[in-house]
Amino acid sequence: MTQFVFATAKYASGDWESAPSLPEAVIDAVVRYTTIDIAPTGVYVDLSSHELFNFPFVWLTGHLPVRFTDDERRNLKQYVERGGLMMIDDHNHDITGQFHKTATEEIERLFGKMTRLPKTHELYSCFFVFDDGPPNTHHELNGYGDDLLHKYLDAILVNGRVGLIYSSKDYSSEWNFHAETKKFMQQDPTKFGVNLIVYALTR
Amino acid sequence: MHSLAERARASAEWLLRIAVLAILVWLLVWTIRAQRHGAVDDAVTATLAPKLARWSTVASPARVHVRIDHPPAGRERDWLAALPGAGTAVNWNGPSLVPTAIAVEPRIDPARGADVSVAAPDSAEVVLADTLGVLDSTRATRSGVRGYIPKFRGTVDAVVGPVAARASRRDSVELRKLLVIGQAGWEAKFTVAALEERGWQVDAHLVVSPKGDVRQGKIADIDTTHYSAVLAIDTTAARYGDRIAAFVRQGGGLVMWSPAARTRALASLAPGAGVGAAITDEGDVPPDSAPRSALELVPVTSLSPDAVVLERRGQDVSLAARRIGRGRVLETGYTDSWRWRMAGGPDALARHREWMASLVALVASSGHHAVPAAPSDVAPLVTLIDRLGSATAISEAAALDPAVIARWAFAILCAALLLEWASRRLRGVK
């Protein structure tokens, strides 16, 4: 049985490696709270390679404009249609920023308009319960980026299942820290990351 | 004083005269008998219908012989079978008829469709057709033909040469839900996804942590009124071991991945008591031609005596099944079949879904309802033999032909007379 491996997508444009410690923090949370068999370190996987299909959950982030190549577009479409789950997070936390504009353009070009995930969606209750939908980040609360509290995540649904999640909440900044830092925190901010993984593995 | 040769010759002439008289007497008796009981008559497939009407009305032959090109329709077959009751013996032969039989079983699958089994001679070409036309054709192997028909209308015919065996669906299935139990992981996720996409309603218990698991649906009592089959992905299914065993004995189906067979609670149900060393997945793209060849395999080993091997990969058993009580258990050694769906060729998504549904269909239980069935003839040659007896050899049949008998009798008669006359004339006697 395959071990879960946290994979981060590499793509031709932009700064795909902008949250290098995020996998470590999320993996730590998964190990801490669940019995899921997870690899101790994450991997980077090229969005244009066939290797992408060996990782049914992939994280994609960046600050810079995103322009997918034809191979990346073809792979991403097939990946989502076959049941993979891609999480795309705007590292700028700015809906007027270049990443948001270009990434959402790319998504809607491939899949059409995204759907807003309601706060009652099982993503928010499949392990930890988040009654108010996606948890806010410090970057939102401190007024960085677009100075907005994004209350919802957007998604592409395939056969009723979430195939792609788009976040303007900047979890890439929120969770980009060494796991040991958690002992100095009152609350573990990566708990929602556990829900993402559990949802990906069970729905 | 006559010599010995002359006396022998005279005796031969007397024998010939007696033979001629005997043939004439036999012909007289045969003619009288034919007048009283009707003559021996014959027919071929094309003339059978009018001949049947004749044999039952204006003529009453003592014996009929029918040369058959293809099995007669039920009405004609029954009519022939009734003739002996009216004093007419029936012989038949049909050298071109090949034994053929068909069975159609509704598949326990939301996509409906049916499994078709055809018995036919090895290498014979088998054409499957429904009332709208040809569905498919293939060559029979030593074990006949087995296939799946997603949809058909009316009846299904298996046509082998001049023989067409016909079957119809006699009942419909009532599906219950499926229950998937396993550790949260890709195999469990994509198993549930494939079956739901196929149309199954799936409950799931996916283990995430000691404190909280993911449950999909309201998991009911594990019995055949709620579930058609249980799918045990891994060792976590052992927590339901006793209930799964009772469910299977009651008639439910169980699909178990080979790691689940390692648990004490489920080992007694497994077709294979042992589990071989895993043949790891090298990460190759599952090829369209043999997609399961690239997947990780944990072979099924130490097969129980009643286990049936359904698939091998090389020397290793990859699929095996057995019956337990009224239920059936299937064990699969493919522990990461999800890779086929995600990383396989263009049709991988659909083919993986179909394959997963076929595993469930092999074991799942269901309610059955009889449906009005169209007339069928599942084994025409067998039915013909059952009604009319075995076919008569061609030589025997030809011997019974009245025209042949008359020709031979006349020829023998002429030869005997000629010989007797020639013999007398040659020795100068008038």
Interface residues (C-beta under 8 A of the other chain):
Chain A: M1 T2 F4 Y33 T34 T35 I36 D37 H50 E51 F53 N54 P56 Y79 E81 R82 G83 G84 C126 F127 N159 R161 V198 A200 L201 T202 R203
Chain B: Q183 A184 G185 W186 E187 A188 K189 F190 A193 E196 E197 A204 L206 V207 V208 S209 P210 G212 V214 Q216 D234 P259 D281 G283 V285 E296 T335 D336 W338 R339 R341 M342 A343 A348 L349
